[in-house]
Amino acid sequence: MTSVAAARPQGEADRSEVLREVEQRVLWLSTSIIQHANRVRPNTSGLKVGGHQASSASLASIMTSLWFRHLRPEDRVSVKPHASPVLHAINYLLGELDESYLTTLREFGGLQSYPSRAKDPDPVDYSTGSVGIGATAPIWGAVARRYVENTVGGAGTGRQYSLLGDAELDEGAVWEAILDPGVAELGEVVWIVDLNRQSLDRVVPNIAAGRLQGMFAAAGWQVLTLKYGHLLEELFTRPGGAALRARIDEMPNPEYQRLLRCDAQQVRDRLPGGDAEIARLVSEVDDGMLLAAIRNLGGHDLDALDSAFRSIEDTRPTVIFAYTIKGRGLPTQGHPQNHSSLLSDQQWRALAAELGEDAERPWRRFTDGPAARLCAETAARLRRPEYPARKPPELPVDIGRTPSGTTTSQAALGRVLLDLTREAPEAAKRVVTVSPDVSSTTNLGGWVNKVGVWSVAERVDWFADDAETILHWREKPTGQHIELGIAETNLVGLLGELGATWSRWGQPLLPIGVLYDPFIERALEPWSFGIYAGGQSIVVGTPSGVTLAPEGGAHQSITTPSLGIEQPGCVTYEPAFAIDVEWTLLASLARLGKPDGGSAYLRLSTRPIEQTLAAVPADSAARERRRSQAVAGAYPLRRTEKPKVTLAVMGAMVPEALAAAERLEASGVPADVVCVTSPGLLFEALSARQGRSDAPSWILDQVFPAARATPLVTVLDGHPHTLAFLANVNRVPHAGLGVTRFGQSGSLEEVYRYHGIDTDSIIRAALDVGDQS
């Protein structure tokens, strides 16, 4: 761990003064953007608008130094959510944001609450706003950049910066990322921790900076500490300076924060803490110098920041702990409740006078002089090349095989990927799979053997000559499978960045993440945020549901089937048969890597199912009709001449539904069976029919035609609400079967009976709902 002292190279004084002028303008603009949104713009709803003037001020020095001195066009930066106004202020000074947007913070169609790649009008490298996810995104961005450069080329080099608040280090996702073994090899990753020692509600009593620094060092990171600026460092060289340093080092956070709210005499009374040496030292310092020195922390000292950025090694990840003052330069600086506080109009105007700004013309750019030249030079230096967008490679819609025998939808996943390497090799080259140490148990073994495992450098496979080794772990920079530790947040974070390469470097990838379905909900929030940020990927959850029978309630997944209805930008498929896996996976891959694309979630099962039950048509036209229906959300699996009930079933429950239909017909109750592959697409189709969207609705006419409207039973290995809306297609009586409680261990028959989704339960529900018609 290294402490970085402020040092100004000879001849840098003038340059630093110019940078200080820019820093003050950045502080003013970011403060005023928030001020206008809350104090000037009319608020017709009366709801709090918000913004974070103190959090923005905390980062103004760091961001000014980084952008105007050290950033390169190939670098990428993730900005902590509450400092978004600073990013907009800098982009404005660089000519990347029109003045008209400065009055639109948190307004509909204006600047977003937090940095957004998808919705902000100015350049944003990473969407942030969900604690921990924005901080870790550049780690996965570094992996994605290296992967693109290693496999298809065109991504170049560049550092990946994270600007995060110290309270964000409380988030577990941060440590899951730091501890992944591969991260220690990513020398382009640089984190800058805004160590202002405050959270939303208070001064954190024991921020334990030393412990945090030790944790980073233990993970193999270069650790730099920016604690004091040049004014304090100069005081430390005077008689009594060593005692003063020790006093401040040992001072509790709240006590130091209190000093920031004191006048000069109060500082002289409080700071010595009974030490005569310190008392003599501070008595010799004039009021202005004393107050400036006590606020002169390293994170606000441009020379100290320069030294820190120049000390980055680039051979391993770097973290810079930059001590700062929350609200630095504002009347609210250092106050324990300043997180969401806003300046009064009087305070804002006083700030304008202090900074030499015009409150009547708050949006001035630099028009001439050294500061204007620095802005122009920085804008030219940071101008990025245009990356031509490449179309994703063509994908087949049907490989043409008809699976037979007994297999699982999970096993079909690996086979489709291997088929793709033969049938569409150019598309297969763009596929990258990611899993959290479950490659073999999710049937990716054959794919991994075929394409190899991606790593920063090639490694020896010591088991290559072991005849009993089935899964060959060949690690190389051109491998197409990435294995992470058992941390689902890491997996979907990486998926989001792999799925965004089409928009960063014009290189589309086809990323597929495979994890156990019970853990989907653990990964859902960061995956959803990745989709919001423009990352397009496929998540495969397998095995799923209570069909895991012997594993009991601990590993069941009840709510995951409805993701396609609830998650924007995502299509959900739950295929029953191997051919359905092929068709829906190919359709999902075809949605990736383009501006109008999207993500997909496939829910697969380990239940072996006889594939002849799929009754795939032999005629090519009829087969294509079946494929298009499966991709659109459902297809008729069994039709009777005059049905009295319809069974709509999804995934692993198809054998029970078909068995129930046969027994019902033998009892004089003919039953149609519809195999649902995507409840989300069917819901969109119904919404379109009702005039609430422009999605296609033809699938409803083919699968649930009005002429065949009957009472409906829906059944799935998941919560019954997922398919309940289907009763509204033809407004028929409905019974919904599914899983609504924690499970039990047992055989498949016992578990299905326990949850009421076995064949007998389906028959009883069909007879009951039929009586209602």
Secondary structure, DSSP 8 states (H G I E B T S, - for coil): -EE------TT-HHHHHHHHHHHHHHHHHHHHHHHIIIIIS--SS-------HHHHHHHHHHHHHIIIII--TT-EEEE-GGGHHHHHHHHHHTT-S-GGGGG-TTSTTSS-SS--TTT-SS--SS---STTHHHHHHHHHHHHHHHHHHHT-------EEEEEEGGGGGSHHHHHHHTSGGGGG-TTEEEEEEE--B-SSSB-S---HHHHHHHHHHTT-EEEEE-B-HHHHHHHTSTTHHHHHHHHHHS-HHHHHHHTTS-HHHHHHHTTTT-HHHHHHHHTS-HHHHHHHHT-BGGG-HHHHHHHHHT--SSS-EEEEEE--TTTTSTTTT-TT-SS----HHHHHHHHHHHT--TTSTT----SHHHHHHHHHHHHHT--------------S-------SEE-HHHHHHHHHHHHHHH-HHHHTTEEEEESS-TGGGT-HHHHHHH-EE-SS----TTTT-TT--S---EETT-SEEE--S-HHHHHHHHHHHTTHHHHTS---EEEEEE-GGGHHHHHHHHHHHHHTT---EEEE-S-SGGGGGGGGGG--SSGGGHHHHSTTEEEE--SSHHHHHHHHHHHHTTSSSTT--EEEEE-----EEGGGG---SSHHHHHHHHHHHHHTEEEEE--SS-SEEEEEEGGGHHHHHHHHHHHHHTT--EEEEEES-HHHHHHHHHHHTTS--S--HHHHHHS-GGG---EEEE-SS-THHHHTTHHHHT--EEEE---S----S-HHHHHHHHT-SHHHHHHHHHHHHHT-
